[in-house]
């Protein structure tokens, strides 16, 4: 799915991040534990260099615990990366982050100066709430919708000798993996006004039918598993009264219900991607991009030949 939501402040934040990275000791990236791959910033890999990086898998109370552990094992094997899986009901575990920061940065010469860390994450991933827990008071704006934080701010964790640079939640202008776009939309990282709700609903329904059919049957009190995503949306639409005149199910309303229940955790603990899935999708994406580039090159050549 092509994302049409890329506010100006996100573009500015991306440019600023490139300037900031060389000056910090450590990078903290807050990920959504349900979509650790789709919620990580692809730009970071190219600009990080050898900077140590802590990847926080937030909202792990909404994710499949086995899949979260798989992701931690996968990410922890990468050079200079450590993970921490948390949720906002675990303040003690969140405070482990400060100790982990100092543990990972061992080559500082000026130990009397604060450790400089930048914290980044996609919109609505819970970054601001996490910061407020670390500080012990409300210092970062929070909200149950994307793009609440729009400006950088420096936050001193004086008791831990850490200076934290908070950046606005940011997406990237070109999400090459089509499925990642759907997953970002399904989990609420993109404003619903910028997407086709029923399109995302069908994508989500298909995945859940293949992966968590028992949770769907239990939540929507279905006697048997629907055979298709359309049957699922129609079944839950009838259960929840999403009907138009003539008894036709309103698929947009049914999709909203499905996505709301997924986002809130009412459906159960669900992960939308695995390391194995991502390996396959990365190959497919590279092939699709290569074909697209080849087509573009061919069109350019034809235009030049016509002008001659």
N, C-alpha and C positions, 0 to 999 in steps of 0.2 A: 504494500500500500504506500503510495506517495504521500508524504507528510507536507501539508500546506501551512504549517504553523511554525514560524521561526521569527519571534519578536526581535526587534532591533537590539534590545539590551542583551540578548543572548549572543548576537554577533559580536558586540563590543566585548562581552565577557570572554569569548573565545580568543579574541586578539590579545586581550590583557593577560590571559593565562599564559600565552606563549612568552610574554615578557617577564612574567613572575617566576616561572619554573626555575630559571638559572639562579635565582636569588634565594630560594628556599632550601631547607635541609631535607625536607620530607614532604611527600604527597599523601593525602588521605582522600580516597575516593569512596563515596557512599553509594552502594549498589542496592538494587531491589533484589532480595534473596529469591524471589520467584523468577526473576529474569537476569541473572548475573552477567550474562554475555550481552544481551540487548541493552542493558542499562549502563554499560561501561563506555566511556568516551573513546572512540577509535583514535582521535587526535593525540590522546595521551601517550600511546605507545610510541609515536614518532617524535615526541618532544621531551619525553621523560629522561632519556639518556640512562645513566646509572643511578638516578635518584631512588632511594628506598621508597616503597609505596605500601601503604596499608589499605586493603580493600575491606570495607565494612559491609557485610551482607545484612542489611537492615530489613525489618519486617519478617524476620525468620519465623515469627509466630503464625504467619499466613502461608508459609511455604512448606512443602513436603520435606520433612526432616532428613530422610534418606538422600534426597536429591541435593539438599543444602550441604550435607557432608561430602557428597561426591564433588560438588563445586569447590569446597574448601580444599580437598585433597588435590584437585586439579590445579587450582590457583597457587597453592602453597609450594608447588614444585617449580614454579617460575622464579627466576633469579631476582632477588631483591624485593619479593612480595610476600606479605603475610596477611592472613585473613582473620576477621573477627565477626562472628555471627551474633546479632543482637536484635532486640526489639525494645520499644520504649517502656516496657514494664520491667526492664532489667537494668536499673540505674547502676548497680554495683558492677555489672559486667561492662557497661559503657565506660565507667571510670577506669577500667583496665587499659583503655586506649592510651592514656597519658604515659603509663609505664611502658607500653609497647613502643611508643614513639621514641623514648630515650634508649630503649634496648636496641632499636634498629639503627639509630644514628650514633655510631661509636667513634667516628673519625673527626669530631669537631675539635678545633684547636682552642677556640675561645669558649670554654665551658661555663664561664660566668654570664655570658649573654644568653638570652632566651633562645630556645630552639624554634626556628621559624618553620611553620608548616602551613600548607595551603590545603583547604578542604573543598572538594568539588562533588558534584552529583547532578543527576537529572532532576527536572522539576518534580515536586511532590514525592520525593523519595524519603523525606523525613530528616533532612540534613539540619534544618533550623531547630527542630525539636531536640535533636541529639546535642547540638551546641548548647542549648539552654540547660540541659541536664549536666553537661560538663562544667558550665559556669556556676550553676546553682541558682540561677534567676533568669527571668525572661529578658534576653538581650537580642535575640533574633526573631523576626516576625515569622509566625507559623500560620498555616491555613490548609484546609482540606481541598486544595485545588492547585494546579500548577502555576509557577511563576509568581510566587509571593515576594521572594527576595529579588531585588532588581539592582542592587548596588553592592560593591565590595565594602567590607568593614573589617577592621583589625580588632581582635579580641584577645586580651591578655589572660592566660590561665596562670596567675601569679604563683599560686601554691605549687605549681608543677613546672615553672620556668619554661613555659611554652607560649609563643606568640602565634595565634591562629588567624590566618587570613581567610575569611569567609567570602565565597564568590556566589553570584546568582546561579540558580539552577539553570543548566544549559543543555540544549539538544545540539544537534549538528545539522548543517544545511542539507546534506545528502545522505539519507539512510539507505545504503546500498542493498542490505539484506531486507527483502520485502517482508519476510515473516517477523523481523525485529520491529518493523513499523507497526504491525498488528499487535504485537505483544506490548509495546509501549502504550498504545492506545487502550488496550484491554485493561491494563493495570492503572490507568489514570495519569500517566505522565504527560499526556497531550490533552488539551481542552476538548471536551466533547463537541464543541461548536466547530472544531476544525477537522472533524472526521465524519464519515458516514457510519452512524451507529449500527445500522443493520448489517453493514459489511463486516464490521468488527465482530458483531454478534455471531454471524455465521462462522467466521474463522474460529472464534472461541468455542462455539458449540461443537464444531468438528473435532477440535483437539480434546475437549473434555469427554466426548463420547468415546474416543479411542483410548484415553488414558485413565480417566476417573469416572467410568459409567456408574459405579456403585454410589458415588457421592451425589450424582444427579438424581438417581432413583430415590435415594433417601430424602434429599432436600425437597424435591418437588412431588414426592409421594406418587411415583410412577410404578405401576405394576410390572412393567417390562421396559427394557432399554429401547428408546426410539432408534429406528434404523438409519436416520439421516439427521443432519443439523436442522433441516426444515421441520421435520416431525418433532424434534425436541422443542424448538421455539414455538411451534403451534400448540404442543401439549402444555408447556408452562404458561403460554399466553391464555389458554382456556382456563387453567387452574387459577390464574391471578386476575382474570376478568379483563384482559386486553383485547376486547372485541369491538369491532366496528358494526355498523348496521348490516344485517344479514348473517351475523355470526362469524364474520371473517376476522381472523386474528390480525391485530396490528403488530407487525413484525418489528417495527421500530421500538414500540413500548416493551415488547417481549425481550428484545435485545438489551434494552436499558436495565431491565430487571436482572437478567443474567449477569451483566457486567457489574451492576451494583452489588450483587451477592458475591461475586468473585472478589471484588475489591475489598469488601468488608470482612471477608473470611467466613461468611455465613454458609458458603458451599463446603467449607472444610479446608484443610491444609493442602494447597495446590502449587506446584511448580510448573511453569510453562515451557521450560527448556532444560536440556541436559547437555553435558559436555560432548557426548556422542552425537547428538542431534546437531550441535553447532559445528562439529568437524565436517559433517556432510553439507550443511548449509553454506559454510565458507567456500567449499569447493564449487558448489553450484553458483554462488554469487560471483566468484572470480571468473567462471566461464561465461556467465551472463554479461558481466561488465566488459570482458574481452570481445564478445560478439557485438556488443553495443558500440564499442570503440571502433571495431573493424567496419561496421556499417556506417558510422559517422565519417570515417576516413574515406570510404568509398564514395559517399555523397559529395564530400569536399572535392575529390578528384574529378568527379563528373561535372561539377559546377565550373571548375577551372578549365576543363576541356571545352565546355560550351562557350566560354568567353574568348577562346582562342580563334 
